[in-house]
Amino acid sequence: MSGFDTVSFLSDYGTADEFVGVCHSVIRSIAPQVRVIDVTHQIPRHDVRAGGLALARSAQYLAPGVVVAVVDPGVGTDRRAVAIEVGGGSSILVGPDNGLLAPAVALVGGATAAAVLDQTEYHLPAPGPTFDGRDLFSPVAAHLCNGAPLGAVGSVVDVATLLPSVIPVSESGPDGIIGEVLWVDHFGNGQLNIDPAELDEWGTRLRLEIDGDVRVIDRVRSFADIPSGGLGLLVDSYGMLSIAVDRGSAADELGLAGGVEITLGRIDDARRDPAAVSPVSLRPRQE
């Protein structure tokens, strides 16, 4: 293996403390030729599901190389640290074996090899057991970039033993399709776990229900197509359905957050939907 020149780094560390900068420096001290790309460090603290979804959204756009992902509430326990090869060696994902890496691995076609990172000569001496991002994942990533084989940095294991991730799927219910908000982005748009094709025959106006609150939502192509004061359902940049408000926050409007359940249904034109509105034309009074 000739090694890699890129490390893509994702974590829940935030940027208020020195954690991210220290990991950068550890990588550079071992592999000075490597460029580190920060994917994000604003994953909600300890939220493995959110981290896994963010990594999966990013995976197909990341440069070939090593991916370090750290959202690790089990750090210091007997959970395994792993490196997972994908694409026949075009990239290697490094992180805790807690389901964080699984969505991205699945998205890019599955693992071709994996190792448990138990070869301590590739680690830094650890004053305590709670910073594997610095002491284990960063140095291993750097050594992999320098050309260390997967089997050198750890004991090769069957990829079938890796911990899977549980991603919720939508289901049909009596009132329509029951889905879930996967992610709320910086703008307050709520990405759903519903395939746009599931709604192809439903028309352009749908019934949206969230915790008993019923609204009308319009299927649109862009944010600018959302009616003033209304809600829009559009295909986002990842090909998933998202609930949005033009120049506003759907999360603030509807109380959206990851894990919130929603129902999308047809609007029955034979009845007046409680959330539907009709235009009113004002004319001069006829004497």
C-alpha positions as CSV (number, residue, x, y, z in Angstrom):
1,M,0.0,0.0,0.0
2,S,1.4,3.4,-0.9
3,G,-0.6,5.3,1.7
4,F,-3.0,8.3,1.5
5,D,-2.6,12.1,1.5
6,T,-6.1,13.0,3.0
7,V,-7.7,12.5,6.4
8,S,-11.4,13.5,6.7
9,F,-12.3,14.1,10.3
10,L,-15.8,14.2,11.9
11,S,-16.6,14.3,15.6
12,D,-18.8,15.7,18.4
13,Y,-15.8,17.5,19.9
14,G,-17.0,21.0,19.0
15,T,-14.4,23.8,18.6
16,A,-14.5,25.5,22.0
17,D,-11.8,23.1,23.4
18,E,-8.4,22.1,22.0
19,F,-9.5,18.5,21.1
20,V,-9.8,19.0,17.3
21,G,-6.5,21.0,17.1
22,V,-4.6,18.4,19.1
23,C,-5.8,15.6,16.8
24,H,-4.7,17.6,13.8
25,S,-1.3,18.1,15.3
26,V,-0.9,14.4,16.2
27,I,-1.7,13.4,12.6
28,R,0.7,16.0,11.2
29,S,3.5,15.0,13.5
30,I,3.4,11.4,12.2
31,A,2.4,12.1,8.6
32,P,3.4,15.7,7.7
33,Q,2.3,15.2,4.1
34,V,-1.3,14.7,5.0
35,R,-4.1,17.3,4.7
36,V,-6.9,17.0,7.2
37,I,-10.3,18.0,6.1
38,D,-12.8,18.8,8.9
39,V,-16.2,17.5,7.8
40,T,-17.9,18.7,11.0
41,H,-17.2,18.7,14.7
42,Q,-20.7,19.9,15.7
43,I,-22.4,16.5,16.0
44,P,-24.6,16.7,19.1
45,R,-22.7,15.3,22.0
46,H,-22.8,11.5,22.3
47,D,-25.3,11.2,19.5
48,V,-24.0,8.2,17.5
49,R,-27.1,8.1,15.3
50,A,-26.6,11.7,14.2
51,G,-22.9,11.2,13.6
52,G,-23.6,8.1,11.5
53,L,-26.2,9.9,9.4
54,A,-23.8,12.9,8.9
55,L,-21.0,10.6,7.8
56,A,-23.3,8.7,5.5
57,R,-24.5,12.0,3.9
58,S,-20.9,13.0,3.3
59,A,-19.3,9.7,2.4
60,Q,-19.8,9.7,-1.4
61,Y,-18.2,13.2,-1.6
62,L,-15.2,12.6,0.6
63,A,-11.8,12.4,-1.1
64,P,-10.2,8.9,-1.1
65,G,-8.1,8.4,2.0
66,V,-8.6,7.8,5.7
67,V,-11.8,8.9,7.5
68,V,-11.6,9.4,11.2
69,A,-15.0,9.6,12.9
70,V,-15.3,10.0,16.7
71,V,-18.7,10.1,18.5
72,D,-17.8,7.7,21.3
73,P,-19.8,7.7,24.5
74,G,-18.3,4.3,25.3
75,V,-14.7,5.5,25.3
76,G,-12.7,3.8,28.0
77,T,-14.9,0.7,28.0
78,D,-14.4,-2.6,26.2
79,R,-16.1,-1.3,23.0
80,R,-13.8,-2.0,20.1
81,A,-11.7,0.5,18.1
82,V,-11.7,-0.5,14.5
83,A,-10.4,0.4,11.0
84,I,-12.7,-0.6,8.1
85,E,-11.5,-0.8,4.5
86,V,-14.0,0.0,1.8
87,G,-13.7,0.2,-2.0
88,G,-11.1,-2.5,-2.1
89,G,-8.7,-0.2,-0.2
90,S,-9.5,3.1,-1.8
91,S,-10.5,4.4,1.7
92,I,-10.3,3.3,5.3
93,L,-12.7,4.4,8.1
94,V,-11.3,4.6,11.6
95,G,-13.4,5.0,14.7
96,P,-15.3,3.2,17.5
97,D,-17.3,0.0,16.7
98,N,-20.5,1.4,18.0
99,G,-22.6,1.7,14.8
100,L,-21.1,5.2,13.9
101,L,-19.3,4.0,10.8
102,A,-21.9,1.5,9.6
103,P,-24.2,3.8,7.6
104,A,-21.3,5.2,5.5
105,V,-19.8,1.8,5.0
106,A,-23.2,0.5,3.7
107,L,-23.6,3.5,1.4
108,V,-20.3,3.0,-0.4
109,G,-20.9,-0.7,-1.0
110,G,-19.8,-2.4,2.2
111,A,-16.6,-3.4,3.9
112,T,-13.9,-5.3,2.2
113,A,-11.8,-5.8,5.3
114,A,-11.7,-4.8,9.0
115,A,-9.3,-4.8,11.9
116,V,-9.5,-4.2,15.6
117,L,-6.9,-1.6,16.6
118,D,-5.1,-3.6,19.2
119,Q,-1.5,-3.0,18.1
120,T,-0.4,-0.4,20.7
121,E,2.9,0.5,19.0
122,Y,0.8,2.5,16.6
123,H,-0.9,4.4,19.5
124,L,0.3,7.3,21.7
125,P,0.9,6.7,25.4
126,A,-2.4,7.5,27.1
127,P,-2.4,9.4,30.4
128,G,-6.0,8.3,30.8
129,P,-8.4,6.2,28.8
130,T,-10.9,8.9,27.7
131,F,-9.3,10.5,24.6
132,D,-9.0,7.9,21.9
133,G,-9.3,10.5,19.3
134,R,-5.9,11.8,20.2
135,D,-4.2,8.6,21.5
136,L,-5.5,6.0,19.2
137,F,-7.6,7.0,16.2
138,S,-5.4,10.0,15.0
139,P,-2.1,8.1,15.2
140,V,-3.5,5.0,13.5
141,A,-4.9,7.2,10.8
142,A,-1.5,8.8,10.3
143,H,0.3,5.5,10.1
144,L,-2.2,4.2,7.6
145,C,-1.5,7.3,5.5
146,N,2.2,6.5,5.7
147,G,1.4,3.1,4.2
148,A,1.0,0.8,7.2
149,P,-1.1,-2.2,6.2
150,L,-4.5,-2.7,7.8
151,G,-3.2,-6.0,9.3
152,A,-0.3,-4.2,10.9
153,V,-2.3,-1.6,12.9
154,G,-4.7,-4.3,14.2
155,S,-6.0,-7.8,14.2
156,V,-8.0,-8.6,11.1
157,V,-11.6,-9.6,12.0
158,D,-14.6,-10.8,10.0
159,V,-16.6,-7.8,8.7
160,A,-19.8,-9.6,9.8
161,T,-18.8,-9.0,13.4
162,L,-18.9,-5.2,13.1
163,L,-21.7,-3.5,15.0
164,P,-24.5,-2.5,12.6
165,S,-26.4,0.8,12.7
166,V,-30.2,1.0,13.0
167,I,-31.7,3.5,10.6
168,P,-35.5,4.0,10.8
169,V,-37.5,3.2,7.8
170,S,-40.9,4.7,6.8
171,E,-44.1,2.5,6.9
172,S,-47.6,2.7,5.6
173,G,-50.3,3.5,8.1
174,P,-54.1,4.1,8.0
175,D,-53.6,7.9,7.5
176,G,-50.7,7.7,5.0
177,I,-47.0,7.2,5.3
178,I,-45.4,7.3,8.7
179,G,-41.9,8.7,8.7
180,E,-39.3,10.3,10.9
181,V,-37.2,13.4,10.9
182,L,-33.6,12.2,10.4
183,W,-31.8,15.5,10.6
184,V,-32.5,19.2,11.0
185,D,-29.9,21.3,9.2
186,H,-28.5,24.8,10.1
187,F,-31.4,26.4,8.2
188,G,-34.1,24.5,10.0
189,N,-35.0,22.2,7.2
190,G,-36.2,18.7,8.3
191,Q,-34.9,15.8,6.3
192,L,-37.2,12.8,6.3
193,N,-36.6,9.1,5.9
194,I,-39.2,9.0,3.1
195,D,-38.3,8.2,-0.6
196,P,-39.7,10.9,-2.9
197,A,-40.9,8.1,-5.2
198,E,-43.3,6.9,-2.5
199,L,-45.4,10.1,-3.1
200,D,-45.3,10.2,-6.9
201,E,-49.0,9.5,-7.4
202,W,-50.2,11.8,-4.5
203,G,-50.4,15.1,-6.3
204,T,-48.8,18.4,-5.2
205,R,-50.7,19.1,-2.0
206,L,-50.4,16.7,1.0
207,R,-51.6,16.5,4.5
208,L,-48.8,16.7,7.2
209,E,-49.5,15.7,10.7
210,I,-47.0,16.1,13.6
211,D,-48.1,15.3,17.1
212,G,-51.8,16.0,16.3
213,D,-51.0,19.3,14.5
214,V,-52.4,19.0,10.9
215,R,-51.2,21.2,8.1
216,V,-51.2,21.4,4.4
217,I,-47.8,21.1,2.7
218,D,-47.0,21.7,-1.0
219,R,-44.6,19.6,-3.0
220,V,-42.2,22.1,-4.6
221,R,-39.0,22.1,-6.5
222,S,-37.2,24.9,-4.8
223,F,-37.4,27.0,-1.6
224,A,-38.7,30.0,-3.7
225,D,-41.7,27.9,-4.8
226,I,-43.0,27.5,-1.3
227,P,-46.2,29.7,-0.9
228,S,-45.9,32.7,1.4
229,G,-46.7,31.6,5.0
230,G,-46.9,27.9,3.9
231,L,-44.9,24.7,4.1
232,G,-42.9,23.1,1.4
233,L,-41.9,19.5,0.8
234,L,-38.9,19.3,-1.6
235,V,-36.2,16.9,-2.7
236,D,-33.0,18.0,-0.9
237,S,-29.4,18.0,-2.0
238,Y,-29.1,14.3,-0.9
239,G,-32.2,13.1,-2.8
240,M,-34.4,12.8,0.3
241,L,-37.6,14.6,1.1
242,S,-37.3,17.6,3.4
243,I,-39.8,19.9,5.1
244,A,-39.0,23.5,4.6
245,V,-40.2,27.1,4.9
246,D,-39.0,29.8,2.4
247,R,-36.5,32.0,4.2
248,G,-37.5,30.7,7.5
249,S,-37.1,27.6,9.8
250,A,-39.4,24.7,9.5
251,A,-37.9,23.4,12.7
252,D,-39.0,26.5,14.6
253,E,-42.4,26.5,12.9
254,L,-43.2,22.9,13.6
255,G,-40.9,21.9,16.5
256,L,-38.9,19.5,14.3
257,A,-35.9,17.6,15.7
258,G,-34.2,14.4,14.9
259,G,-36.5,11.4,15.8
260,V,-39.8,13.3,15.6
261,E,-42.5,11.2,13.9
262,I,-44.5,12.7,11.0
263,T,-47.3,11.4,8.9
264,L,-47.9,12.4,5.2
265,G,-51.2,11.7,3.7
266,R,-53.4,12.5,0.8
267,I,-55.8,15.4,0.9
268,D,-59.4,14.2,0.3
269,D,-60.9,16.8,-2.1
270,A,-64.4,15.7,-1.1
271,R,-64.0,17.1,2.4
272,R,-62.6,20.3,3.9
273,D,-59.3,19.6,5.4
274,P,-58.9,21.4,8.7
275,A,-55.6,22.9,7.5
276,A,-56.7,23.8,4.0
277,V,-57.4,27.4,3.0
278,S,-59.4,28.9,0.1
279,P,-58.7,32.2,-1.6
280,V,-61.2,35.0,-1.0
281,S,-61.8,37.7,-3.6
282,L,-62.9,41.1,-2.5
283,R,-65.0,43.1,-4.9
284,P,-66.8,46.5,-4.7
285,R,-70.2,46.3,-3.2
286,Q,-73.0,46.3,-5.8
287,E,-75.6,49.0,-5.1
